[in-house]
Amino acid sequence: MTLTVSQPQWSVTEEMPALVFSHLSHLGLLSVTGEQGRSFIHGQVTTDITSLSAEQWMWGAHCDPKGKMLASFRAFSMGDALMLMQPKDTLAVDLPQLAKYAVFSKADLTDASDEWTMLGVAGAEAKTWVETQFGEISAQLTEIPNGVVLKDGERYIIIVATQASETLLSEITQPIYSHTLWQSLEIKAGYPNIAASHQGQFVPQMCNLQAVNGISFNKGCYMGQETVARMKYRGGNKRALYILTGTASDPITLETKLELALEDGYKKTGTIIEVAQTGEHVVLTAVLPNDTQNDAALRVEGDEASSLTIRPLPYSLDEVE
């Protein structure tokens, strides 16, 4: 069955319908197998892979030796494999980086994206629909025939083997929307989805990874750990991830520049991390100076009619000891 996607007929800044489906074609899966696969990844990333249970998923990041992120991901188990879910463009450049060191371990790393179909389910009726199909879903990860379901609050990611996906797709009687829909929800959740173009630019705390439990400060050494730990214990981080919403006259990309309103004009500020746009309406995440006030007014460079305001984060950035 060919999967046909539709574009959302409502604004990304509006409330969505009670039940929506989204084809997560922008996300890929990096598969890690082998006798030393998990221990190898554990020594490379910010999160504690050894504590990951079969019913969990967790955020994490892979950093360069300077502590700058090469990728952010969701980590979880599927059978004997450890999976790292991340944007496809990031996976394409991060996999070779990991593979350079994996040759010294009994670990096999592959891009398994084409082997799996990923669908997002969201809305007030998402829980009812998912549990009608698969039974009770209470854990963060639940095994289903030919795949798994990841539970993320009131949203769900269904991952099924592509060769067995026709049965699932035949149960969906309404439009399946493009990944723009899902990106808008990830943005509103304040999630740190790092694109390939942002590799080597940000320490994890600059994208709030600590706030979504994506950094373990108790595990052993990993690539870039000294910088990440220094940011926590000695301070010095001057940036954070913000959610912005508003309007823009032209399509916004990750290369679009932002400006912050001052008393006597505007100044350039920040870097866009992820964006979703329908018409003139836009939501995005951006790394900004962490002293940016929540009532700040921003706009798109070169678009005087644009207007962006800061939306409260759904989590706290206060350090928990």
N, C-alpha and C positions, 0 to 999 in steps of 0.2 A: 504494500500500500504506500503510495506516495504521500508524504506529509506536506500539505499545503497550509501556509500561514497567512494570517490576515493582520492588518494594521489596526491598533486600537482606535475606536471611534469616539473616545473621550480624551480629554486632556490629561497629560501625565500629572498635572497638579490637582486634579479632581479625584473624588472618591471613585473607586472602580466598582463594577457590578459584583453581585454576591458570589459568583463562581466564574473564575477565569482560568484558562490554560495558556501556557507559554512554552514555545519550543526553545530550549536553551542551547541553540546552535552556536552561540558565542563562547561556550565553555567547553573545555577539553578535560580529559582524564589521563594523568600520568600514572602508569601501573608500576609498582615496585614489588618484585618477587625475589626468591632466592633465599638460601640459608641465612645470609647476613643482611637481607634487604632492609628489614626494619631497623636493625642496629646501625646500619650505614646512614639511613635517612635521619635517625635520631641524632647522629653526630653532625648533621649538616644544617638543621633547622631550629627555629626558636621555640617550638612547642615540644612537650614531653611525649614522644611517640610511645615510649615504654608504658605509659599509663593509659593509653588509648584502649578502651574496651570494645568488644564486638558490637555493643549497642550505643556507641558514641560517635560523634564527629567533632572535630575541633579545628579552629583557625590556626594558622601558622605562617611562617615566612622563611624563605631561603635568602640568605644575605651574602654579600661579598666580604672579603677580609676586612674591609673598612666599616662593616656593619650596615651598609646600604642594601636595601631590598632588591633582589633579582626577581622575586616572585612572592605573591601571597596566595594562600590556598586553603581549602577545606580538606582535612585528612580524615579518612575513614577506611574501614576494612570491607572487602568484598571477597568472600572465600579466603583463599590463601594470600591474596594480593592486598597490599596497602595502596590506596588510591589517593592521589592529590588532585583535587578539582581546582582548575584555574582557567583564566581566559586563554583561548587557543593560541593567540599570538604570543602570549607570555610563555606558554608551554613550549612553543617551537624554539625559543631561544634559551629557555632555562634547562631543558632536557640535556643539551650538549654540555652545559656547565656542570651539572651533576654527574653526567656520564664520565667526565674526565677523571673524577675521583673514584667512581664506582668500579673502575677496572682493578682496583686494589682490594676489592671485597667480593664475596660471593653474592653479588646482587645483580639483578637484571632490571633495567629500566626501559620501558617502552611507552610510546604514545598509543594509548588504547582508545582514543576518542571515537574512531569509526566503528568500534565494536559495540558501542552503547548508544542508546537514544535517551535523551534527558528531557523531561517535561516538568515544568513548574505548575503547581496548582495553588491558587490563592483565593481569598474572599471569605465572606461569612459562612458560605456553604461548603468550603473546601474540606473541612474535617468530615462532614457527612458523606461527601462523594468518595473521598479516599477510603474511608472505613467501609463503605458499601462494597468497594472493589476488593479490599485486602484484609478486612477485619480490623480489630482494634490496633491503632497506632499510637502508642504512648511513649515509647523510647525515642531517643534522637535518631536511631537507625533501626529499621525493621527489615528483615529479609522477606522477600516475596518471590514467587516463582520467576526465575530468570533475572533476578535483580534485587534491588533494595529500595526502600523509601527513606529519605532523610526528612526528619521533622525539624522545622525551624520556627518555633513559636506557633503561629497559626498558618504558616505556609509549609508547603511540601515540595520536595524534589523527588520525582520518580525516575529511577535509572533502571532500564531494562535492556537486555541484549537486543541489538538491532534486528537480528534475524527472527526474534520472537515478539517484536513490537507491534505487529499487525493486530494481535488480539486486543492489546491495550487501546490502540488508536480507534478500533472499531467501537469501543465503549463510549467514546466521546462524540456527542451529538451536536456540539456547538463549536463555534470557531476556535481554532488554536492560534493564538497571537504570536507575533514576532518577539524576539528577545528584548526589544525595546521596553515592553511591558515589565518583564522581570527585572531589567536593569533599573527601572524607575523605583521598584520596590526595594531593591538592594541599596539604592542611593538613599532612600528615605530611612532605611535601617542604619545608615552610617557605616556601611561595610567598606573595607579597604581592598577593592579589586584593582590590582596594579596591572596596567597595560605594559606591553613590551617597551613602549617608548619612554616609560618612566623607570626602567631598570637603572640601578645604581645612583638614584637621586635622593632617596629618603630612608632614614633610619626608621624602623618599625613604629616607634612611638609618634613619629610625625604623622602617621596615618591611623593613629588610635588603636593599633593592634593590641596593646595591653588592655584596652577597655573591653575587647571582645574575647578576652582570655586566650590570646594567640601567642603569648610569651610566657615561658616558664623561667623564673629567676632562681630556681632551685636545682635545675638539671646540670649535668656536666657540660663540658666544653662543646661549642659548635662554632661554625664559621661566623665571625663578626661579633662573637659574644662580648668581648671586652668593651666595644663601643656601646652596645645595647645596655649592658650593665651600668656603664658609666653614666648614661643618660638618666637611669633611675636613681642611682645612689649619690651622684655628684651634681645632678641637674645639668642644665645647659641646653636642653631642648627648647627651642623658641617657636616651634610650629605645631600645628594640629590639623586634623581633618574636620572640615565644616560642611554642612548641608546648605545649599543655596537653592532658592526657588524664585521664579519670576518669568519675565518675558524677554524675547530677543527678536530682532527683525530678520536675522539671517541664521542659517544652520550653525550650531556651535560644535566645535571639534575639541579634541584634547589639546590642540595647538592654539586654540583661541585664548587671547589674553584678557585678564580681568583688571578692572580699575576700582579703587576705593575712593569714595567721596570724602574730601577734606573741606575745611571752611573756605579755602581759596581755590578749589579746583579738584582735580583727581590725580591719583598716583597709581602706577602699576602695582599689582599685588598678586601673589599666589600662583598656583598651578592646578588646572583642572585634572581630576583623577578619573572620573567617570561621568557620563552625561546621557540623559534621555530627553528627547524633545518630540513634541507633536505640535506642528504649526509653530506659533510664536511662543508657546508655553514650554518651559524647560525646568528640569530639576537636575542638579549636579552636585558632586562632591568636589571639594577643592582643598588643597593644603594651603593654609593661610598662616600669617603670624599668630601665635596663640594668645596675643593680647588684643586681637580683633574683637570689638564689642558686638554683642548680639543684636544691637539695634543699628549696626553699620549699614550704610547704603552702598551697593556696588553696581557696576554695569559692565557691559562688554566693550572692550576697547574698539573704538571706531563706530560704535552704535549708540548714539546719544539718546535714542528712544528706548533703549533697553533698560531694564530695572531688575535688580536681584537683591533679595533680602535673605537673611540667615534664619534657618529653621532650627529649632532646638534639637540637640542630639537625643536619641532615645536611651542613652546610657550615660554614666558619669565618668569624667576624666580624673576625678580625685583618686589619688593613690591609696590603695588599701594595703596595709602592712600585714 
